[in-house]
Amino acid sequence: MHSSLIGKVEKANRYARELDRISFEQLAVTFKGDNDTHTVRLDGEAWQCTCHFFESWDRASTCSPCRRSWASCSPNRHRHPS
């Protein structure tokens, strides 16, 4: 194996252990609700949803499972706006 490739593999392994290097700025997912499909976004630290309830209340049942899923896999914890 070429030494340059070995160096890249070693670097990738080191990066994988150093999660503080990763910073997610935006995330968008499609959520299939009971009545419709919505887009849920994380922008910075603010969660948003395209559902009508979110427009009025600044929170929605679609954000909670997305927030929980994201918190379990994210090196940087993000919160729902209070």
C-alpha atoms as a printed R data frame, in Angstrom:
   type eleno elety resid chain resno       x      y      z
1  ATOM     1    CA   MET     A     1   0.000  0.000  0.000
2  ATOM     2    CA   HIS     A     2   1.261  3.511 -0.763
3  ATOM     3    CA   SER     A     3   2.476  5.525  2.193
4  ATOM     4    CA   SER     A     4   0.271  8.483  1.197
5  ATOM     5    CA   LEU     A     5  -2.823  6.236  1.350
6  ATOM     6    CA   ILE     A     6  -1.762  4.872  4.734
7  ATOM     7    CA   GLY     A     7  -1.425  8.443  5.978
8  ATOM     8    CA   LYS     A     8  -4.938  9.296  4.758
9  ATOM     9    CA   VAL     A     9  -6.434  6.230  6.477
10 ATOM    10    CA   GLU     A    10  -4.668  7.117  9.734
11 ATOM    11    CA   LYS     A    11  -5.892 10.710  9.466
12 ATOM    12    CA   ALA     A    12  -9.468  9.552  8.818
13 ATOM    13    CA   ASN     A    13  -9.343  7.308 11.888
14 ATOM    14    CA   ARG     A    14  -8.029 10.175 14.020
15 ATOM    15    CA   TYR     A    15 -10.736 12.536 12.732
16 ATOM    16    CA   ALA     A    16 -13.394  9.923 13.537
17 ATOM    17    CA   ARG     A    17 -12.281  9.971 17.194
18 ATOM    18    CA   GLU     A    18 -12.164 13.780 17.392
19 ATOM    19    CA   LEU     A    19 -15.857 14.613 17.084
20 ATOM    20    CA   ASP     A    20 -15.298 18.158 18.346
21 ATOM    21    CA   ARG     A    21 -14.011 18.930 14.842
22 ATOM    22    CA   ILE     A    22 -17.537 18.471 13.469
23 ATOM    23    CA   SER     A    23 -20.036 21.300 13.526
24 ATOM    24    CA   PHE     A    24 -23.393 20.886 11.800
25 ATOM    25    CA   GLU     A    25 -24.847 24.174 10.664
26 ATOM    26    CA   GLN     A    26 -28.026 22.864  9.038
27 ATOM    27    CA   LEU     A    27 -30.033 19.687  8.820
28 ATOM    28    CA   ALA     A    28 -33.277 19.010  6.938
29 ATOM    29    CA   VAL     A    29 -35.379 15.862  7.117
30 ATOM    30    CA   THR     A    30 -38.703 14.730  5.723
31 ATOM    31    CA   PHE     A    31 -41.190 13.615  8.369
32 ATOM    32    CA   LYS     A    32 -44.205 11.518  7.360
33 ATOM    33    CA   GLY     A    33 -46.975 12.510  9.762
34 ATOM    34    CA   ASP     A    34 -50.465 11.022 10.038
35 ATOM    35    CA   ASN     A    35 -52.010 13.764  7.899
36 ATOM    36    CA   ASP     A    36 -49.210 15.053  5.701
37 ATOM    37    CA   THR     A    37 -45.485 15.007  5.027
38 ATOM    38    CA   HIS     A    38 -43.498 17.883  6.501
39 ATOM    39    CA   THR     A    39 -39.962 19.200  6.321
40 ATOM    40    CA   VAL     A    40 -38.277 19.584  9.703
41 ATOM    41    CA   ARG     A    41 -35.137 21.718  9.776
42 ATOM    42    CA   LEU     A    42 -32.419 22.443 12.261
43 ATOM    43    CA   ASP     A    43 -30.796 25.778 11.481
44 ATOM    44    CA   GLY     A    44 -28.119 26.690 13.998
45 ATOM    45    CA   GLU     A    45 -29.889 25.832 17.251
46 ATOM    46    CA   ALA     A    46 -33.457 26.504 16.069
47 ATOM    47    CA   TRP     A    47 -35.852 23.752 15.002
48 ATOM    48    CA   GLN     A    48 -38.493 24.555 12.399
49 ATOM    49    CA   CYS     A    49 -41.306 22.622 10.728
50 ATOM    50    CA   THR     A    50 -43.467 23.326  7.706
51 ATOM    51    CA   CYS     A    51 -46.669 22.190  9.471
52 ATOM    52    CA   HIS     A    52 -49.406 24.714 10.238
53 ATOM    53    CA   PHE     A    53 -49.264 24.055 13.987
54 ATOM    54    CA   PHE     A    54 -45.618 25.133 14.116
55 ATOM    55    CA   GLU     A    55 -46.467 28.407 12.376
56 ATOM    56    CA   SER     A    56 -48.805 29.324 15.248
57 ATOM    57    CA   TRP     A    57 -47.127 27.720 18.264
58 ATOM    58    CA   ASP     A    58 -43.399 27.624 17.410
59 ATOM    59    CA   ARG     A    59 -43.372 23.904 18.256
60 ATOM    60    CA   ALA     A    60 -44.798 20.741 16.735
61 ATOM    61    CA   SER     A    61 -45.116 17.024 17.356
62 ATOM    62    CA   THR     A    62 -42.832 16.470 14.362
63 ATOM    63    CA   CYS     A    63 -39.898 18.311 15.974
64 ATOM    64    CA   SER     A    64 -39.714 16.217 19.129
65 ATOM    65    CA   PRO     A    65 -38.776 12.856 17.557
66 ATOM    66    CA   CYS     A    66 -36.353 14.595 15.196
67 ATOM    67    CA   ARG     A    67 -34.745 16.438 18.105
68 ATOM    68    CA   ARG     A    68 -34.419 13.222 20.117
69 ATOM    69    CA   SER     A    69 -32.948 11.306 17.190
70 ATOM    70    CA   TRP     A    70 -30.511 14.101 16.461
71 ATOM    71    CA   ALA     A    71 -29.418 14.399 20.097
72 ATOM    72    CA   SER     A    72 -28.581 10.705 20.224
73 ATOM    73    CA   CYS     A    73 -26.201 10.907 17.265
74 ATOM    74    CA   SER     A    74 -24.932 14.482 17.368
75 ATOM    75    CA   PRO     A    75 -21.584 15.383 18.923
76 ATOM    76    CA   ASN     A    76 -23.054 18.835 19.606
77 ATOM    77    CA   ARG     A    77 -26.373 18.796 21.444
78 ATOM    78    CA   HIS     A    78 -29.056 21.048 19.952
79 ATOM    79    CA   ARG     A    79 -32.173 22.224 21.692
80 ATOM    80    CA   HIS     A    80 -35.730 23.030 20.705
81 ATOM    81    CA   PRO     A    81 -36.648 26.718 21.026
82 ATOM    82    CA   SER     A    82 -38.447 27.345 24.302
